[in-house]
Amino acid sequence: MKQIALKGHSGCKIYLNIPSKGKPFVRKISKDIQYNERLRNQCNRQREYKSNYAYVPQVLEEGKINNLYYFDMEYIRGINMTFLLSSCSINTLDNIAKLLINIVNENKNKEQYYNTNVSDIVDKKLRKMSHTLSVFKDNKIIKSVFNMLSDNNWSKIVCSRSHGDLTLENIIYSNDGKFYLIDFLDTFIETWIGDVSKIYQDLLVGWSFRNEIIKTKPTSENIKVRVLLLGKQFSCMLSDIIDDNKIWEDIFCFLLFDLLRIIPYIQDEAIYSFVMKSMEEVLCIADKGGLYGHINSTMCWPIYEISRG
């Protein structure tokens, strides 16, 4: 059986397996024994997730190899959303915006409940991250992020179903014209607000396009224009389902959380600089009317400042 290593961000090993007979499949293997339970949870989320607007690769098998948990899933032939955006039409951009808002709204309306312990959960997460990032304790940007996250009132968060890592990289456009969600992730607070923040992680700072932006590839300008157009369409639709400015504040704080949580996994200096610049530019939004006051000014979005280095 032929095996091809695929790229991932969690530290897990991912392989495309091509058997001599039968269909190709993808195998995801835990990075260590301590991660086994988390990967098992991700497998269960993928198996149980149902949507009226997108498909999910079928889980085929699970087990352990050398005490490391793994699960196999069907291989979807296609491209992820980041590649699609580099050349798609304006009509396709509109369809992508509708897809994103439908997924968000669907999750928003599923399994809603208030968790009275949300503030305690956030405090515990911040303490843990403070310890993890103690080497950066004198970094002014990181200190500002921690202060803003500590000051936010998290008690009004409405919990719901979520994807956990709804970036454009984790949406596949298949060869037969279907959209698939991949790489589900368990998160410290289950809420649709986290899905929105992950989308803005791409739309505001261009996380899924970091390699093009960092290397200033010729395609990066084209991508930025399309991302901004997508961002404007998505934000307009999102405004129709959000009627409380506090939710915009929570999305903003989740976005800072998302960027902060990337840092421990970074092994490349250029990516580190990209994330730090992203956090710096996102923090500036707080002084310019907040996220809600900023979303319609797409030409001022951080993705432009970040790309200037």
C-alpha positions in Angstrom: 0.0 0.0 0.0 1.3 3.4 -1.0 1.4 6.0 1.8 1.8 9.8 1.4 2.3 12.1 4.4 0.0 15.1 4.5 0.5 18.4 6.3 -1.3 19.2 9.6 -1.1 21.7 12.4 -1.9 19.8 15.6 1.2 17.6 15.6 -0.7 14.5 14.7 0.5 12.4 11.8 -1.8 12.4 8.7 -1.4 10.0 5.8 -3.1 9.4 2.5 -3.2 5.7 2.1 -3.6 4.3 -1.4 -4.2 0.5 -1.3 -3.5 -1.7 -4.3 -7.2 -2.6 -4.3 -10.0 -0.5 -2.9 -10.5 3.3 -2.3 -7.9 5.6 -0.9 -8.4 6.7 2.7 -6.9 9.2 5.1 -5.4 8.0 8.5 -4.9 10.5 11.4 -2.6 9.2 14.2 -2.2 10.8 17.6 1.0 12.7 18.2 1.5 11.0 21.7 -0.4 8.9 24.2 -1.6 12.0 26.1 -3.3 13.2 22.9 -5.2 10.0 22.4 -8.4 11.0 24.1 -8.5 14.4 22.4 -8.1 12.7 18.9 -10.8 10.2 19.9 -13.1 13.1 20.7 -12.4 14.7 17.4 -13.2 11.4 15.6 -16.6 11.3 17.5 -17.3 14.9 16.6 -16.7 14.1 12.9 -18.8 11.0 13.0 -21.7 12.7 14.7 -21.8 16.0 12.9 -24.7 16.5 10.5 -25.4 19.5 8.4 -27.9 20.6 5.8 -25.3 22.7 4.1 -22.1 20.7 4.0 -20.8 17.1 4.0 -18.4 15.4 6.4 -15.9 12.6 5.4 -17.2 9.3 6.7 -15.2 7.7 9.5 -14.2 4.2 8.4 -12.2 2.7 11.2 -10.5 3.5 14.5 -8.0 1.8 16.8 -4.5 1.9 18.2 -1.0 1.5 16.7 1.8 1.2 19.3 -0.6 2.6 21.9 -1.3 5.6 19.7 -5.0 6.2 18.8 -5.9 6.6 15.1 -8.9 6.8 12.9 -9.4 6.4 9.2 -11.8 8.5 7.0 -12.8 8.6 3.4 -10.5 10.6 1.1 -12.2 13.5 -0.5 -10.8 14.5 -3.9 -10.8 18.2 -4.3 -9.2 21.5 -3.1 -9.5 23.4 0.1 -11.2 26.8 0.2 -7.9 28.7 0.2 -7.1 27.4 -3.3 -10.6 27.9 -4.5 -10.5 31.5 -3.5 -7.4 32.2 -5.6 -9.3 31.9 -8.9 -13.1 31.6 -8.2 -15.7 33.9 -9.7 -17.6 36.6 -7.8 -20.7 34.3 -7.9 -18.7 31.6 -6.2 -17.6 34.1 -3.5 -21.2 34.8 -2.8 -21.9 31.1 -2.6 -19.0 30.6 -0.1 -20.3 33.5 2.0 -23.8 31.9 2.1 -22.2 28.5 3.0 -20.3 30.0 5.9 -23.2 31.9 7.3 -25.5 28.9 6.9 -23.1 26.7 8.8 -22.7 29.3 11.6 -26.4 29.9 11.9 -27.1 26.2 11.9 -24.6 25.6 14.7 -26.0 28.7 16.5 -29.4 27.2 16.7 -28.3 23.7 17.7 -28.2 22.6 21.3 -28.2 26.1 22.8 -27.6 26.4 26.6 -26.1 28.7 29.2 -23.0 27.3 31.0 -22.8 29.1 34.4 -19.2 28.0 34.7 -18.0 29.7 31.5 -16.1 32.5 33.3 -14.3 29.9 35.5 -13.5 27.8 32.4 -11.9 30.9 30.8 -10.0 31.8 33.9 -8.6 28.3 34.1 -7.6 28.4 30.4 -5.9 31.7 30.8 -3.9 30.5 33.8 -2.8 27.4 31.9 -1.8 29.5 28.8 0.0 32.0 31.0 2.1 29.1 32.3 2.6 27.7 28.8 3.6 31.1 27.4 5.7 32.2 30.5 8.8 32.6 28.3 6.9 35.5 26.6 5.9 37.2 29.9 7.7 40.4 28.9 6.1 40.7 25.5 3.9 43.8 25.4 1.5 42.4 22.8 0.9 39.2 24.6 0.5 41.0 27.9 -2.1 43.3 26.3 -4.0 40.2 24.9 -4.1 38.5 28.3 -5.3 41.8 29.9 -8.1 42.1 27.3 -9.2 38.5 27.7 -9.1 38.8 31.5 -11.3 41.9 31.4 -14.0 40.5 29.1 -17.3 39.5 30.7 -17.6 35.9 29.5 -20.7 35.0 31.6 -23.2 35.8 28.8 -21.7 33.4 26.2 -24.4 31.1 24.8 -23.0 27.6 24.3 -24.0 25.6 21.3 -22.8 23.0 18.8 -19.6 24.1 16.9 -17.0 22.8 14.5 -14.1 23.9 16.6 -11.7 25.0 13.9 -13.8 26.4 11.1 -11.0 27.9 9.0 -11.1 28.1 5.2 -8.3 25.4 5.2 -10.7 23.0 6.8 -13.4 23.3 4.1 -12.9 21.1 1.0 -14.5 21.8 -2.3 -14.8 18.3 -3.9 -14.4 17.4 -7.6 -18.1 16.7 -7.8 -19.0 20.2 -6.5 -19.8 19.5 -2.8 -18.4 21.2 0.3 -16.9 19.1 3.0 -15.9 20.0 6.6 -12.7 18.4 8.0 -10.5 18.6 11.0 -13.1 19.0 13.7 -11.6 20.2 17.0 -12.7 20.0 20.6 -12.5 23.4 22.3 -12.6 24.8 25.8 -16.0 26.5 25.2 -18.4 24.9 22.7 -20.1 27.8 21.0 -20.9 29.1 17.5 -19.1 32.3 18.4 -15.8 30.3 18.2 -16.7 29.3 14.7 -17.2 32.9 13.7 -13.9 33.9 15.3 -12.1 31.2 13.3 -13.6 32.6 10.1 -12.5 36.1 11.0 -9.0 34.7 11.7 -8.9 34.1 8.0 -10.9 37.1 6.8 -9.2 39.8 9.0 -5.6 38.6 9.2 -5.4 35.9 6.5 -4.2 33.0 8.6 -5.0 30.4 6.0 -3.1 32.4 3.4 -0.1 33.1 5.7 2.5 31.4 3.4 1.5 33.5 0.4 1.4 36.7 2.5 4.7 36.0 4.2 6.5 35.2 1.0 4.7 38.0 -0.9 3.8 35.7 -3.7 2.3 37.4 -6.8 -1.0 35.6 -6.0 -1.2 37.2 -2.6 -2.7 40.5 -3.8 -5.3 38.7 -5.8 -6.2 36.5 -2.7 -6.4 39.6 -0.5 -8.9 41.3 -2.7 -11.0 38.1 -2.8 -10.8 37.6 0.9 -11.9 41.2 1.5 -14.8 40.8 -0.9 -15.8 37.5 0.9 -15.3 39.3 4.3 -17.7 42.1 3.3 -20.4 39.7 2.1 -20.0 37.4 5.2 -20.1 40.3 7.6 -23.2 41.8 6.0 -25.0 38.5 6.4 -23.7 38.0 9.9 -25.0 41.3 11.0 -28.5 40.0 10.2 -28.3 37.2 12.7 -26.5 39.2 15.5 -28.6 41.7 17.4 -26.3 42.3 20.4 -23.1 44.3 20.3 -21.8 42.2 23.2 -21.6 39.2 20.9 -19.3 41.2 18.6 -17.1 41.9 21.6 -17.0 38.1 22.4 -16.2 37.3 18.8 -13.3 39.8 19.0 -12.0 38.2 22.2 -12.3 34.7 20.8 -10.2 35.8 17.8 -7.5 37.0 20.2 -7.7 33.7 22.0 -7.4 31.8 18.7 -4.2 33.7 17.8 -2.8 33.3 21.2 -3.4 29.5 21.2 -1.4 29.2 17.9 1.9 30.3 19.5 2.9 27.1 21.4 2.7 25.2 18.1 4.8 27.6 16.1 8.2 26.3 14.9 8.9 28.8 12.2 10.2 32.4 12.9 8.3 33.9 10.0 5.0 32.3 11.2 5.7 33.6 14.7 6.2 37.2 13.3 3.0 36.8 11.3 1.0 35.9 14.4 2.5 38.6 16.5 1.8 41.2 13.9 -1.8 39.8 13.6 -2.4 40.2 17.3 -1.0 43.7 17.3 -3.2 44.8 14.4 -6.3 43.1 15.9 -5.7 44.9 19.2 -5.8 48.1 17.3 -9.4 47.4 16.3 -10.3 47.9 20.0 -9.3 51.6 19.6 -11.3 52.0 16.3 -14.8 51.2 17.4 -14.4 47.6 18.1 -15.1 44.7 15.7 -18.6 45.7 14.9 -17.5 49.3 14.1 -14.7 47.9 11.9 -16.3 45.1 9.8 -17.7 47.4 7.1 -14.3 49.2 6.6 -12.7 46.2 4.8 -9.9 48.4 3.3 -8.7 49.0 6.8 -8.7 45.4 7.8 -5.5 44.0 9.4 -4.7 41.8 6.5 -3.4 44.8 4.6 -1.1 46.0 7.4 0.2 42.5 8.2 1.1 42.0 4.5 3.3 45.1 4.6 5.4 43.5 7.3 
